[in-house]
Amino acid sequence: MSYPPEFLASTRTAYDTVAESYADLLRNELTNKPYDRAMLGAFADLVRDTSPATVVDAGCGPGRISAYLTCLGLDVFGIDLSPAMIAVARRDHPRLRFEQGTLDAIDAEDASLGGVVAWYSIIHTPPALLPTAFTEFHRVLSVGGHLLLAFQVGDERVLIEHGYGHDVRLHAYRLAPERIESLLDDAGFSVQARLVRQPGEREKTPQAYLLASKSG
């Protein structure tokens, strides 16, 4: 099941609108987030021992996570729904590869990647469509490859009408880690680690991180 066009259009429009402001605000976000860096570091350590070791940053935005993982020694390329985000990513990180794409249709061969990172990029996907994305992540990963998800904790849909200094209109979904673990299990993943941390500055809910591997 492909993502419906109206859902993609509203998300693309919102992130096209905020792309520059988003990049400026979050450029150094990881500096003050040791738990985030720890999960990204663990993911990088695991992927470096995987063959192939190429990673897709699925929903890469302005490319900050792609660049961070590259500094940790990974071969990373990014995809994002928003052409404005892709333009910012290419400008700010000209040595990396960024292409427009969606979570449900990654331009990669079956079992060709060692890692997939979806850093807060599943939060705008209606929960009923998450199995489609997780099936796609499973398809592109090699056996034993690793998946890292980050998302806000909760069980509700939130309408966002203002963000990063702009008027926008899109929905975000707060998700229960246990439910996401169950969906990953259904898609053929084995969850290896889970971290839930308390809200930081500018955050309203706890934040969750799941690290999983593709089962044989």
ROFI-309137 format. One record per residue (C-alpha): residue number from 1; chain; x, y, z; residue in three letters. Coordinates in steps of 0.5 Angstrom, whole numbers, m for minus. Layout:
BEGIN
  num  chaine      X      Y      Z  residu
  NUM       A      X      Y      Z     ALA
...
END
This chain:
BEGIN
  num  chaine      X      Y      Z  residu
    1       A      0      0      0     MET
    2       A      3      7     m2     SER
    3       A      2     13      2     TYR
    4       A     m4     17      0     PRO
    5       A     m2     23     m4     PRO
    6       A     m6     28      0     GLU
    7       A     m2     26      6     PHE
    8       A      5     27      2     LEU
    9       A      3     34     m1     ALA
   10       A      1     37      6     SER
   11       A      7     34      9     THR
   12       A     12     36      3     ARG
   13       A      8     43      3     THR
   14       A     10     44     11     ALA
   15       A     17     42     11     TYR
   16       A     18     46      4     ASP
   17       A     16     52      8     THR
   18       A     20     51     14     VAL
   19       A     26     48     11     ALA
   20       A     31     54     12     GLU
   21       A     29     56     19     SER
   22       A     29     49     21     TYR
   23       A     36     48     19     ALA
   24       A     38     54     23     ASP
   25       A     35     52     29     LEU
   26       A     37     45     29     LEU
   27       A     44     46     26     ARG
   28       A     48     44     33     ASN
   29       A     42     41     36     GLU
   30       A     46     34     38     LEU
   31       A     51     38     42     THR
   32       A     47     38     48     ASN
   33       A     44     32     47     LYS
   34       A     48     26     50     PRO
   35       A     43     21     50     TYR
   36       A     42     22     42     ASP
   37       A     49     22     41     ARG
   38       A     50     15     45     ALA
   39       A     44     12     41     MET
   40       A     47     15     34     LEU
   41       A     54     12     36     GLY
   42       A     51      5     38     ALA
   43       A     48      5     31     PHE
   44       A     54      7     28     ALA
   45       A     59      2     32     ASP
   46       A     54     m4     30     LEU
   47       A     53     m2     22     VAL
   48       A     61     m1     21     ARG
   49       A     61     m9     23     ASP
   50       A     56    m10     18     THR
   51       A     57    m12     10     SER
   52       A     54     m8      6     PRO
   53       A     56     m2     11     ALA
   54       A     52      4      7     THR
   55       A     46      7     11     VAL
   56       A     40     11      8     VAL
   57       A     38     17     13     ASP
   58       A     30     16     11     ALA
   59       A     27     23     12     GLY
   60       A     34     27     12     CYS
   61       A     31     34     13     GLY
   62       A     37     39     12     PRO
   63       A     42     33     13     GLY
   64       A     45     34     20     ARG
   65       A     44     27     22     ILE
   66       A     47     24     15     SER
   67       A     53     29     16     ALA
   68       A     54     27     24     TYR
   69       A     54     19     22     LEU
   70       A     59     21     16     THR
   71       A     63     23     22     CYS
   72       A     63     17     25     LEU
   73       A     65     13     19     GLY
   74       A     59     11     16     LEU
   75       A     57     12      8     ASP
   76       A     51     15      8     VAL
   77       A     46     18      3     PHE
   78       A     39     22      5     GLY
   79       A     32     22      2     ILE
   80       A     27     27      4     ASP
   81       A     20     28      1     LEU
   82       A     21     36      1     SER
   83       A     25     39     m5     PRO
   84       A     27     45      0     ALA
   85       A     30     41      5     MET
   86       A     34     37      0     ILE
   87       A     36     43     m3     ALA
   88       A     39     46      4     VAL
   89       A     42     39      5     ALA
   90       A     46     39     m1     ARG
   91       A     48     46      0     ARG
   92       A     50     45      7     ASP
   93       A     53     38      6     HIS
   94       A     56     38     m1     PRO
   95       A     60     32     m1     ARG
   96       A     54     28      1     LEU
   97       A     48     25     m3     ARG
   98       A     41     27     m2     PHE
   99       A     35     25     m6     GLU
  100       A     28     27     m6     GLN
  101       A     24     20     m4     GLY
  102       A     19     17      1     THR
  103       A     19     12      7     LEU
  104       A     15      7      3     ASP
  105       A     19      7     m3     ALA
  106       A     27      8     m2     ILE
  107       A     31      8     m8     ASP
  108       A     35      2     m6     ALA
  109       A     36     m5     m8     GLU
  110       A     33    m11     m4     ASP
  111       A     38    m13      2     ALA
  112       A     43     m7     m1     SER
  113       A     44     m3      6     LEU
  114       A     47     m4     12     GLY
  115       A     43      1     16     GLY
  116       A     37      5     16     VAL
  117       A     36     11     21     VAL
  118       A     29     15     21     ALA
  119       A     30     20     26     TRP
  120       A     24     23     28     TYR
  121       A     21     22     20     SER
  122       A     16     17     22     ILE
  123       A     12     22     26     ILE
  124       A      8     25     21     HIS
  125       A      6     18     18     THR
  126       A     m1     16     20     PRO
  127       A      0     10     25     PRO
  128       A     m4      5     20     ALA
  129       A      1      7     15     LEU
  130       A      7      5     19     LEU
  131       A      7     m2     17     PRO
  132       A      8      0     10     THR
  133       A     15      4     12     ALA
  134       A     17     m2     16     PHE
  135       A     16     m7     11     THR
  136       A     20     m2      6     GLU
  137       A     26     m1     11     PHE
  138       A     26     m9     12     HIS
  139       A     27    m10      4     ARG
  140       A     33     m5      3     VAL
  141       A     37     m8      9     LEU
  142       A     41    m14      9     SER
  143       A     40    m19     14     VAL
  144       A     43    m17     20     GLY
  145       A     43    m10     18     GLY
  146       A     41     m5     23     HIS
  147       A     35      0     24     LEU
  148       A     35      6     29     LEU
  149       A     28     10     30     LEU
  150       A     27     16     34     ALA
  151       A     20     19     36     PHE
  152       A     16     23     41     GLN
  153       A     12     18     46     VAL
  154       A      5     18     47     GLY
  155       A     m2     16     44     ASP
  156       A     m5     22     40     GLU
  157       A     m5     26     34     ARG
  158       A     m3     33     34     VAL
  159       A     m5     39     29     LEU
  160       A      1     43     28     ILE
  161       A     m1     50     26     GLU
  162       A      6     54     27     HIS
  163       A     13     52     27     GLY
  164       A     20     54     26     TYR
  165       A     17     61     26     GLY
  166       A     12     60     20     HIS
  167       A      5     58     19     ASP
  168       A      4     51     17     VAL
  169       A     m2     46     17     ARG
  170       A      0     38     19     LEU
  171       A     m1     33     24     HIS
  172       A      4     29     28     ALA
  173       A      3     23     32     TYR
  174       A      6     21     38     ARG
  175       A      7     14     39     LEU
  176       A      8      8     44     ALA
  177       A     14      5     44     PRO
  178       A     11     m2     46     GLU
  179       A      6     m1     40     ARG
  180       A     12      1     35     ILE
  181       A     16     m5     38     GLU
  182       A     10    m10     36     SER
  183       A     10     m7     29     LEU
  184       A     17     m8     28     LEU
  185       A     17    m15     30     ASP
  186       A     11    m16     25     ASP
  187       A     16    m13     20     ALA
  188       A     21    m18     21     GLY
  189       A     26    m14     26     PHE
  190       A     28    m16     33     SER
  191       A     29    m10     37     VAL
  192       A     36    m10     41     GLN
  193       A     35     m3     45     ALA
  194       A     30      2     47     ARG
  195       A     32      8     50     LEU
  196       A     26     13     53     VAL
  197       A     29     20     56     ARG
  198       A     25     26     59     GLN
  199       A     23     32     55     PRO
  200       A     29     37     54     GLY
  201       A     29     44     52     GLU
  202       A     23     46     47     ARG
  203       A     20     39     48     GLU
  204       A     14     37     51     LYS
  205       A     14     30     51     THR
  206       A     19     24     53     PRO
  207       A     23     22     47     GLN
  208       A     24     15     45     ALA
  209       A     29     11     41     TYR
  210       A     29      4     38     LEU
  211       A     35      0     35     LEU
  212       A     33     m6     32     ALA
  213       A     36    m11     27     SER
  214       A     33    m15     21     LYS
  215       A     32    m22     23     SER
  216       A     35    m28     19     GLY
END
